[in-house]
Structures are given as C-alpha cells and as structure tokens.
C-alpha cells in the first residue's frame, strides 16, 4: 500500500538516504532559495521523524539530484548559471567541502564503476564522469 510519509515539503525533488539508511535527505524545489531537508527514519522505516533544515542554497543556486558517499557526504547536482553549475559536496553537518565546476547545470549524479569511485554527472546536454577519492554509498 502507498502511504503518505511527508506532506510539508513544497515540490520535493531529489531524494537520498545516508549510508546507514537512518536519514533521508529531500530537496525542496518549490521555495526560493531552495532548501535541503533531512529526516530521521523510524525503526521500521515507515515514518520520517525529526525533520530539520540541512542547508539553504544561495539565491542563485539550485540543488537537484544527489547521492551520499560512504562517509555520509552529500554530492549534489547544482545549477542556475555560470559559477554555480556543477556538483557541490557537503559534509554530514552541511559544511561545504567542494565544488566541481561544469560548463552546464548538473541535474543528477551517481557513483559507478567496479569500486563505486567514479562520479557520473548528468548535465543539461552532456554526461560527465570523474574518478574521486571516495566511494558511493550503496543506499540510493
């Protein structure tokens, strides 16, 4: 059966679980500036609890699809103009760690390859890939 687990996010978009699958991150794309929220999952995984703001994007940036690495860092496709386009990386406490610049907006990312250490970046018109010094988490 389909069940409603969250109704107070305006236009939910990107979804991602932490590596231990105890937290769910959700992009709220219906606000300006855009926001990423994080929720704890109930023990049975059926409910979201303790919802809180993970981060607020700068006024010209837009987070989109994202994934976590094995350390819990969030790798988010990002866009909305020169200087913003690419992938932003955030620590589990939302501290910005890196910005991979691309010449176009990045809509989604995933880790692949035999070691899950190649970051694939789906942009507006192209697909990019980069070997990174971490591995993608197995949870989506």
Beta strands, then each sheet from edge to edge (+ up, - down):
strand 1: 12-17
strand 2: 23-28
strand 3: 35-41
strand 4: 48-56
strand 5: 62-68
strand 6: 74-79
strand 7: 86-90
strand 8: 96-101
strand 9: 106-112
strand 10: 118-123
strand 11: 127-131
sheet 1: 1+ 2- 3+ 4-
sheet 2: 5+ 6- 7+ 8-
sheet 3: 9+ 10- 11+
end
